[in-house]
Amino acid sequence: MRIPPPFWQCIRIATAAGLMLCIVPACKPAAKPAAPAKPVVPKTSIVASVSSNAVVANVSVFEQLMAPQGRDPFFPNSHRRDPVPVKGPAPGKPPPASEFVLKGIVGSANHRLALINEDILEVGEEGSVRVPGGHLRLQCLEIGEDYAVIKVEGEIQTKRLQLNKKGL
Protein backbone atom coordinates (compact mmCIF):
# COMPACT_ATOMS: atom_id res chain seq x y z
CA MET A 1 0.00 0.00 0.00
CA ARG A 2 1.46 3.31 -1.03
CA ILE A 3 0.99 6.42 1.08
CA PRO A 4 -0.24 9.40 -0.94
CA PRO A 5 2.16 12.36 -1.42
CA PRO A 6 -0.01 14.93 0.46
CA PHE A 7 0.61 12.96 3.66
CA TRP A 8 4.40 13.27 3.29
CA GLN A 9 4.04 16.95 2.46
CA CYS A 10 2.14 17.52 5.72
CA ILE A 11 4.83 15.61 7.64
CA ARG A 12 7.57 17.78 6.09
CA ILE A 13 5.70 21.01 6.95
CA ALA A 14 5.13 19.88 10.55
CA THR A 15 8.80 18.94 10.92
CA ALA A 16 9.96 22.28 9.53
CA ALA A 17 7.60 24.15 11.86
CA GLY A 18 8.89 22.19 14.86
CA LEU A 19 12.51 22.92 13.96
CA MET A 20 11.76 26.61 13.54
CA LEU A 21 10.16 26.71 17.00
CA CYS A 22 13.36 25.26 18.45
CA ILE A 23 15.89 27.29 16.44
CA VAL A 24 14.34 30.80 16.43
CA PRO A 25 14.30 31.27 20.27
CA ALA A 26 17.94 30.13 20.44
CA CYS A 27 19.01 32.82 17.95
CA LYS A 28 17.72 35.72 20.05
CA PRO A 29 20.35 37.68 22.02
CA ALA A 30 20.34 37.11 25.76
CA ALA A 31 18.41 39.65 27.82
CA LYS A 32 20.52 42.03 29.89
CA PRO A 33 19.98 41.97 33.65
CA ALA A 34 17.92 44.86 35.01
CA ALA A 35 20.29 45.95 37.78
CA PRO A 36 23.33 44.47 39.47
CA ALA A 37 22.57 42.65 42.68
CA LYS A 38 23.98 44.02 45.94
CA PRO A 39 26.67 41.77 47.43
CA VAL A 40 25.50 39.87 50.49
CA VAL A 41 28.09 39.40 53.23
CA PRO A 42 27.28 36.29 55.32
CA LYS A 43 28.94 35.55 58.65
CA THR A 44 30.63 32.36 57.33
CA SER A 45 33.91 32.15 55.44
CA ILE A 46 34.38 34.91 52.91
CA VAL A 47 36.75 35.15 50.00
CA ALA A 48 36.88 38.74 48.83
CA SER A 49 38.05 39.71 45.41
CA VAL A 50 38.66 43.27 44.33
CA SER A 51 37.60 44.32 40.86
CA SER A 52 37.30 47.96 39.79
CA ASN A 53 37.39 49.29 43.38
CA ALA A 54 34.40 47.17 44.47
CA VAL A 55 34.52 44.30 46.93
CA VAL A 56 32.62 41.18 45.84
CA ALA A 57 32.09 38.36 48.33
CA ASN A 58 32.36 34.83 46.98
CA VAL A 59 30.85 32.31 49.37
CA SER A 60 30.81 28.58 48.84
CA VAL A 61 27.34 27.10 48.85
CA PHE A 62 28.67 23.70 49.88
CA GLU A 63 30.02 24.91 53.24
CA GLN A 64 26.52 25.82 54.36
CA LEU A 65 25.09 22.34 53.81
CA MET A 66 24.36 20.30 56.89
CA ALA A 67 26.01 16.96 57.36
CA PRO A 68 23.61 14.06 56.82
CA GLN A 69 22.23 12.90 60.13
CA GLY A 70 20.00 10.01 61.04
CA ARG A 71 18.93 7.18 58.78
CA ASP A 72 18.23 7.27 55.08
CA PRO A 73 14.43 7.17 54.70
CA PHE A 74 14.63 5.20 51.46
CA PHE A 75 17.32 2.73 52.57
CA PRO A 76 17.04 2.46 56.38
CA ASN A 77 19.56 -0.39 56.64
CA SER A 78 22.23 1.48 54.67
CA HIS A 79 25.46 2.48 56.42
CA ARG A 80 26.62 5.13 53.95
CA ARG A 81 25.62 7.98 56.30
CA ASP A 82 27.62 6.52 59.18
CA PRO A 83 30.68 8.56 60.16
CA VAL A 84 33.83 7.35 58.44
CA PRO A 85 36.93 6.99 60.63
CA VAL A 86 39.83 9.04 59.31
CA LYS A 87 42.80 6.91 58.31
CA GLY A 88 46.23 8.37 58.84
CA PRO A 89 49.09 7.71 56.48
CA ALA A 90 50.47 4.21 56.81
CA PRO A 91 53.80 4.16 58.59
CA GLY A 92 56.12 3.91 55.92
CA LYS A 93 58.17 1.43 54.26
CA PRO A 94 57.56 0.76 50.60
CA PRO A 95 56.00 -2.53 49.54
CA PRO A 96 58.48 -5.35 49.00
CA ALA A 97 59.99 -5.72 45.56
CA SER A 98 59.34 -9.47 45.70
CA GLU A 99 55.84 -8.66 44.48
CA PHE A 100 57.06 -8.31 40.87
CA VAL A 101 55.96 -11.03 38.46
CA LEU A 102 57.22 -11.41 34.91
CA LYS A 103 54.04 -12.33 33.05
CA GLY A 104 55.33 -12.37 29.50
CA ILE A 105 57.94 -11.37 26.94
CA VAL A 106 56.99 -10.20 23.46
CA GLY A 107 58.79 -8.84 20.44
CA SER A 108 61.72 -9.88 18.27
CA ALA A 109 65.21 -10.77 19.47
CA ASN A 110 66.35 -7.22 18.65
CA HIS A 111 63.49 -5.41 20.41
CA ARG A 112 61.90 -7.25 23.32
CA LEU A 113 59.24 -5.98 25.71
CA ALA A 114 58.60 -7.40 29.19
CA LEU A 115 55.18 -7.52 30.84
CA ILE A 116 55.77 -6.96 34.56
CA ASN A 117 52.68 -6.74 36.79
CA GLU A 118 50.37 -5.48 34.01
CA ASP A 119 52.92 -2.87 32.80
CA ILE A 120 55.01 -3.14 29.63
CA LEU A 121 58.66 -2.07 29.77
CA GLU A 122 61.53 -2.22 27.27
CA VAL A 123 65.28 -2.30 27.92
CA GLY A 124 66.44 0.96 29.53
CA GLU A 125 62.92 2.18 30.25
CA GLU A 126 61.99 3.41 33.70
CA GLY A 127 58.42 3.23 34.93
CA SER A 128 56.06 2.95 37.87
CA VAL A 129 54.70 -0.55 38.38
CA ARG A 130 51.68 -1.37 40.52
CA VAL A 131 52.18 -3.84 43.37
CA PRO A 132 49.60 -4.88 46.00
CA GLY A 133 50.88 -2.31 48.53
CA GLY A 134 51.17 0.67 46.16
CA HIS A 135 53.47 1.68 43.28
CA LEU A 136 57.20 1.15 42.88
CA ARG A 137 59.49 2.74 40.29
CA LEU A 138 61.83 0.39 38.52
CA GLN A 139 64.15 0.30 35.54
CA CYS A 140 64.38 -2.60 33.10
CA LEU A 141 68.06 -3.35 32.47
CA GLU A 142 67.95 -6.50 30.32
CA ILE A 143 65.39 -8.77 28.68
CA GLY A 144 66.25 -12.32 27.63
CA GLU A 145 64.16 -15.11 26.11
CA ASP A 146 62.64 -16.14 29.44
CA TYR A 147 63.89 -13.59 31.97
CA ALA A 148 64.13 -9.87 32.72
CA VAL A 149 66.65 -8.04 34.91
CA ILE A 150 65.27 -5.02 36.78
CA LYS A 151 66.54 -2.47 39.28
CA VAL A 152 64.04 -1.20 41.85
CA GLU A 153 64.34 2.42 42.95
CA GLY A 154 65.84 2.67 46.42
CA GLU A 155 67.52 -0.75 46.28
CA ILE A 156 71.15 -1.42 45.49
CA GLN A 157 70.93 -4.89 43.93
CA THR A 158 69.27 -5.86 40.68
CA LYS A 159 66.60 -8.54 40.53
CA ARG A 160 66.20 -11.25 37.91
CA LEU A 161 62.59 -12.15 37.15
CA GLN A 162 62.08 -15.56 35.57
CA LEU A 163 59.16 -16.28 33.22
CA ASN A 164 56.88 -18.98 34.60
CA LYS A 165 56.46 -21.50 31.76
CA LYS A 166 54.06 -23.80 33.65
CA GLY A 167 50.99 -21.84 32.58
CA LEU A 168 52.00 -21.62 28.91
C-alpha positions as CSV (number, residue, x, y, z in Angstrom):
1,M,0.0,0.0,0.0
2,R,1.5,3.3,-1.0
3,I,1.0,6.4,1.1
4,P,-0.2,9.4,-0.9
5,P,2.2,12.4,-1.4
6,P,0.0,14.9,0.5
7,F,0.6,13.0,3.7
8,W,4.4,13.3,3.3
9,Q,4.0,16.9,2.5
10,C,2.1,17.5,5.7
11,I,4.8,15.6,7.6
12,R,7.6,17.8,6.1
13,I,5.7,21.0,7.0
14,A,5.1,19.9,10.5
15,T,8.8,18.9,10.9
16,A,10.0,22.3,9.5
17,A,7.6,24.2,11.9
18,G,8.9,22.2,14.9
19,L,12.5,22.9,14.0
20,M,11.8,26.6,13.5
21,L,10.2,26.7,17.0
22,C,13.4,25.3,18.5
23,I,15.9,27.3,16.4
24,V,14.3,30.8,16.4
25,P,14.3,31.3,20.3
26,A,17.9,30.1,20.4
27,C,19.0,32.8,18.0
28,K,17.7,35.7,20.1
29,P,20.3,37.7,22.0
30,A,20.3,37.1,25.8
31,A,18.4,39.7,27.8
32,K,20.5,42.0,29.9
33,P,20.0,42.0,33.7
34,A,17.9,44.9,35.0
35,A,20.3,46.0,37.8
36,P,23.3,44.5,39.5
37,A,22.6,42.7,42.7
38,K,24.0,44.0,45.9
39,P,26.7,41.8,47.4
40,V,25.5,39.9,50.5
41,V,28.1,39.4,53.2
42,P,27.3,36.3,55.3
43,K,28.9,35.5,58.6
44,T,30.6,32.4,57.3
45,S,33.9,32.2,55.4
46,I,34.4,34.9,52.9
47,V,36.8,35.2,50.0
48,A,36.9,38.7,48.8
49,S,38.1,39.7,45.4
50,V,38.7,43.3,44.3
51,S,37.6,44.3,40.9
52,S,37.3,48.0,39.8
53,N,37.4,49.3,43.4
54,A,34.4,47.2,44.5
55,V,34.5,44.3,46.9
56,V,32.6,41.2,45.8
57,A,32.1,38.4,48.3
58,N,32.4,34.8,47.0
59,V,30.8,32.3,49.4
60,S,30.8,28.6,48.8
61,V,27.3,27.1,48.8
62,F,28.7,23.7,49.9
63,E,30.0,24.9,53.2
64,Q,26.5,25.8,54.4
65,L,25.1,22.3,53.8
66,M,24.4,20.3,56.9
67,A,26.0,17.0,57.4
68,P,23.6,14.1,56.8
69,Q,22.2,12.9,60.1
70,G,20.0,10.0,61.0
71,R,18.9,7.2,58.8
72,D,18.2,7.3,55.1
73,P,14.4,7.2,54.7
74,F,14.6,5.2,51.5
75,F,17.3,2.7,52.6
76,P,17.0,2.5,56.4
77,N,19.6,-0.4,56.6
78,S,22.2,1.5,54.7
79,H,25.5,2.5,56.4
80,R,26.6,5.1,53.9
81,R,25.6,8.0,56.3
82,D,27.6,6.5,59.2
83,P,30.7,8.6,60.2
84,V,33.8,7.3,58.4
85,P,36.9,7.0,60.6
86,V,39.8,9.0,59.3
87,K,42.8,6.9,58.3
88,G,46.2,8.4,58.8
89,P,49.1,7.7,56.5
90,A,50.5,4.2,56.8
91,P,53.8,4.2,58.6
92,G,56.1,3.9,55.9
93,K,58.2,1.4,54.3
94,P,57.6,0.8,50.6
95,P,56.0,-2.5,49.5
96,P,58.5,-5.3,49.0
97,A,60.0,-5.7,45.6
98,S,59.3,-9.5,45.7
99,E,55.8,-8.7,44.5
100,F,57.1,-8.3,40.9
101,V,56.0,-11.0,38.5
102,L,57.2,-11.4,34.9
103,K,54.0,-12.3,33.0
104,G,55.3,-12.4,29.5
105,I,57.9,-11.4,26.9
106,V,57.0,-10.2,23.5
107,G,58.8,-8.8,20.4
108,S,61.7,-9.9,18.3
109,A,65.2,-10.8,19.5
110,N,66.4,-7.2,18.6
111,H,63.5,-5.4,20.4
112,R,61.9,-7.3,23.3
113,L,59.2,-6.0,25.7
114,A,58.6,-7.4,29.2
115,L,55.2,-7.5,30.8
116,I,55.8,-7.0,34.6
117,N,52.7,-6.7,36.8
118,E,50.4,-5.5,34.0
119,D,52.9,-2.9,32.8
120,I,55.0,-3.1,29.6
121,L,58.7,-2.1,29.8
122,E,61.5,-2.2,27.3
123,V,65.3,-2.3,27.9
124,G,66.4,1.0,29.5
125,E,62.9,2.2,30.2
126,E,62.0,3.4,33.7
127,G,58.4,3.2,34.9
128,S,56.1,3.0,37.9
129,V,54.7,-0.6,38.4
130,R,51.7,-1.4,40.5
131,V,52.2,-3.8,43.4
132,P,49.6,-4.9,46.0
133,G,50.9,-2.3,48.5
134,G,51.2,0.7,46.2
135,H,53.5,1.7,43.3
136,L,57.2,1.2,42.9
137,R,59.5,2.7,40.3
138,L,61.8,0.4,38.5
139,Q,64.2,0.3,35.5
140,C,64.4,-2.6,33.1
141,L,68.1,-3.4,32.5
142,E,67.9,-6.5,30.3
143,I,65.4,-8.8,28.7
144,G,66.2,-12.3,27.6
145,E,64.2,-15.1,26.1
146,D,62.6,-16.1,29.4
147,Y,63.9,-13.6,32.0
148,A,64.1,-9.9,32.7
149,V,66.7,-8.0,34.9
150,I,65.3,-5.0,36.8
151,K,66.5,-2.5,39.3
152,V,64.0,-1.2,41.8
153,E,64.3,2.4,42.9
154,G,65.8,2.7,46.4
155,E,67.5,-0.7,46.3
156,I,71.2,-1.4,45.5
157,Q,70.9,-4.9,43.9
158,T,69.3,-5.9,40.7
159,K,66.6,-8.5,40.5
160,R,66.2,-11.2,37.9
161,L,62.6,-12.2,37.2
162,Q,62.1,-15.6,35.6
163,L,59.2,-16.3,33.2
164,N,56.9,-19.0,34.6
165,K,56.5,-21.5,31.8
166,K,54.1,-23.8,33.7
167,G,51.0,-21.8,32.6
168,L,52.0,-21.6,28.9
